[in-house]
Amino acid sequence: MLSDALRQQFDDLVKKNKVVLFMKGNKHFPQCGFSAQVIGILKETGVPFETVNVLSDPAVRDGIKEYSSWPTIPQLYVGGEFLGGCDIVKELHATGELHAKLGVEVKKVEPPKVTIEDGAAKAIKAADEGNGEQLRLEIGPQFQYDFYFGPKKAGDVEVQSNGVTILFDAASAKKANGLRVAWVETPDGGAFRIDNPNEPARVKSLSVVELKGWMDQGKAFELVDVRGEDERRVAKIDAARALDAAGEKHLAGLAKDTPIVFQCHHGMRSRAAAERFLAEGYTNVYNLEGGIEAWSTKVDPKVARY
């Protein structure tokens, strides 16, 4: 049972603040994906808002659900009115209703330039069941990607490339200009790879097949082997430079946007090394997925396995 004191506290919060979000975490550090999505939407509108961290007090976390008669978090209030949770806020944002309630103008979103490569287009067309649903690509606040078939929604931005139509919601479209979708072979058969120039720098995955293609094309890049000399004596990729003192010095002299591929036995130590160099300001950093083991089994069987 919601106490009178807690009900009064909620009344004061939703009346005092034009826009208030009850969430996990706060506007600077959301602590769940749904809260982060609503924060991203509110920031995109440019309207000031306040947040209440329900994780700071179990009574608030449980009480707000009873206060609103809504079972989940986050919960958004505008002008004292409860609007709903993440899915409803996303829908209101897509249709422009959220902007109307906030008193801001809906700005037209230009369709982004998107490239669907041949392999990806083939895979997408093969997956289309012909039930009338269309391919959707949603891009989250931290550039998480959700790629699926679904119905067209109000406010969608439509883009065509290589015979494929992709639908974006307005927020995703703003993050998608220059985006490229490729198909890459993986141990499980294959997967989509999305390259988006709007993303903050992060470690990117590179398959051994792609690495071989880079070599065949004469692409300029650095291949760095993070394993010790004992492992390198057993098996190595000839083009790889050891990450020893000399290797560290060499990398320190490179431009920060130089493509650098890190490689180890299976791809775990190399990812840790790639993350370290990313933190040091390098912006074009790759991890060779599967490491030299994948290289031996998929590209060059003459390289010993161990």
Steps between C-alpha positions, in 0.01 A plus 500: 500500500639837393545724805354850506850644542636319194195592293553864595868469403404372154231769464757768577753356251263475205341842565822686575684374189353542154685187385612233746620148431498228765782273389784269597803726542493866401516709183881486501539128582196289402516154656274309262453500125135609509580799719790588269269497198255744657786725614628504141157600370458779756849637427422495128196725555714756682245549780635528859394211721562352843557138598430295812720196564266225622799283591590737782197401709298175480193688626521740203564215255192308613290803586518669159359184342198517730469878457479471120340153484780414260719193568831596342777759510569756349190719532466842340280788625445819301300788645376276780370240251636144498593413142635146536813290481772453242295348217224760530749788514671365187164479322400854606839627386465331161153646436587850622253483790780524755624822341149643516471421871843652561418808296782461249499489123554175317798554269499321168758222485675458166547139383856391579736367235526124554690235303391135497779288354421212264543219753282676756232577240491133399466386863225755572298399195535132592370572851194693379197273549283714275242570771497874441733592783803714419858508619552732798825624648490662843810665646509537877656774711832311525478400132353158567343363182168317469450363148164329439188476284197687631206719399540854377429762768395862496799731465728238345780615271532277193829430324576280198831343402590209271135399460438497876269736691594582861280685748644717778325680780591870509758467778675210327501679164696788654776254598513312170644728231785320325409165653609187311361146545715203394476122532797319654574131541514376861545159665119486526453561129483877463378825651428861414770754573401864538761771451374839614725808483280672761598254772748599767827314457483136607683176429369353175490132411686368196472145366802313367335492157473878506863529613610284206297725271676806640836339431403402144378856434821653631311696764720704734469379861702368792465139616615453859554164671458533877620146581838421654801391300451135606163486324623695202772240445229234468272688261475850363363713219804629317366855468441534874719721718566386858367721779836518675696812595585568135139441399371737768743768382393452140130534584569811709634671188192430288215740428211435736267410211729231355311169456649258755397132522588315821542122489562220751422128522119511521414873514467572873843639590500701180166659588641609837801653323272672247292649782818635661609677182147632446521656847831657400328689219534271196174515306524230230562187706401142406503163672568194283215271600610141556867599490766291333292187563236631259773609259638143496161335446347747253781672312840331521508134617881507478505707818531257793218457750573459870 
